[in-house]
Amino acid sequence: MARLRPHLRAVLASAALAAGGVWAAAPASAASTSPSAVINAAGTHEYVFYSGAGGSLSLFYWNGKTWTDNDLGGEPVQAGTSPSAAINSAGEPSAFYAGEDGSIWEEYFDGAWHNQDLGGSVAAGTSPSAQIQGADQFVWYVGPGNVMYELYSGGSSWSNQDRGGETVAAGSSPSAQVVGKDEYVFYVGANAGIYEDYFDGTWHNLLPRTGTAAAPGTSPSAAIDSSGGQYVEYVGTGHTIWELGYAGGWANVHVGGSLAPGTSPSAEIDPSTGSLYIWYVSANGTIGEYYWNAKTKALSNPQVPSVVAAADGSPTSAIVSGGGDEFVWYAGSNDAIWEDFWNGSAWSEQSRGGSVGAPAPAPPPAPAPTPVQTTPVPTQTPTSKAPHRVHAKLIISWTWNGRHTRIARIRVKGLPHDGILSLHCHGHGCPVGALSAGHRRLGGMLHALGAGAYRAGDELTFVLSAPRLRPEVVQVVIRDARLPTARLL
């Protein structure tokens, strides 16, 4: 990559190459909600995830011919947060987001849509940053104590780790990239400085990258180029775009622009040309762009033909690798999803519709937890999407009386004939400790599970295993006068 003159050399940025072959920005989360999008390797399918009516996770999908708007259901998106989209090598999209219950959730597609609770505890008003590379999935978020946490899956199960580092500024979210086996996570610290946690076989934390003080309630947009250069676009003094760039040493450069309060930029590099694109919501509410032409080494501020964008949301963007096409999605002033598209010679703009973050009709007051539930309430445990797994699940019907909960009925679905169900119960109220049975004795084990009462706080860990397959491990937590929770481990 050509070296730029000193006052602009830090402007180059590149988004991480999504596993599906498309360069997609880690969305910069604003104080309100913003869309997050990915495109498949061929550039024929677009997936734009957003928080829709009543916080329901929604998807605008382009199949190469037509657009459809889909309510994906599942756990609602936490108010004031945004999803983070990713795509795997098979072209299957996922959206990771903060749920209304404060956990990280994933909506993923493998021929059908699935919604699963990944766990964790997300700081209010912050959004995750996710990447998929091969079989590995990475989700970074601001957790308890306002420090960085990471959820990671290598294709079998999820682990949740406190990565520590500097305290994250209130209302700010991380921006993360993966290059090979290395991980880079950038965020705004409580002192308004830019910080980096990175992994190169060992985690390195508390690395201040200084720069100009970041504006409150904004988040960085980070990228790593093919030569190892690190570039962090952020909103600094005067609500303008600044960049911290690393090319043998760190430099802080003023890019320009005048951004709407509470919004953050979205940056991309076209890897076929090395040219940089930075999109943002300007102070007058329209979409602005900075473009660095790597060939001419000139920075320009071209006009993007946009309607007035919602003042409290940030854009998301993606460039098809090698194609030079520009895609910019954002929430318009009518709260619909809009797309600006550059085909290499001209801009076009279309409203895709939808209703971003629209409130649902006011529901009646939520009833207090039912202290006594005598009619069995059925639930089913989640299953993994990974290949070579025991894709089996438990269907459990529950009753409860205050702190005491019983299994009224339990069934196993999808367990291979040579499979085994095991249980370990941990807690003060466990009527059983550890049990295990194959198909021949499964009925007796299931009957034993319903013979006693469990107490709030008890944890039941079920393992569904079979030869030559990876097991499903499900944790069920008993709650006080409420339906128990279940999640994959």
Secondary structure, 3 states (H helix, E strand, C coil): CCCCCCCCHHHCCCCCECCCCCEECCCCCCCCCCCEEEECCCCCCEEEEEECHHHCEEEEEECCCCEEEEEEECCCECCCCCCEEEECCCCCEEEEEEECCCCEEEEEECCCEEEEEEECCCCCCCCCEEEEECCEEEEEEECHHHCEEEEEECCCCEEEEEEECCCECCCCCCEEEEECCEEEEEEEECCCCEEEEEECCCEEEEEECCCCCCCCCCCCEEEECCCCCEEEEEECHHHCEEEEEECCCEEEEEEECCECCCCCCEEEEECCCCEEEEEEEECCCCEEEEEEECCCCEEECCECCCCCECCCCCCEEEECCCCCCEEEEEEECCCCEEEEEECCCCEEEEEEECCCCCCCCCCCCCCCCCCEEEEEEEEECCCCCCCCECCCEEEEEEEEECCEEEEEEEEEECCCCCCEEEEEEECCCCCCCEEEEEHHHHHHHHHHHCCCCEECCCEEEEEEEECCEEEEEEEEEEECCEEEEEEEC
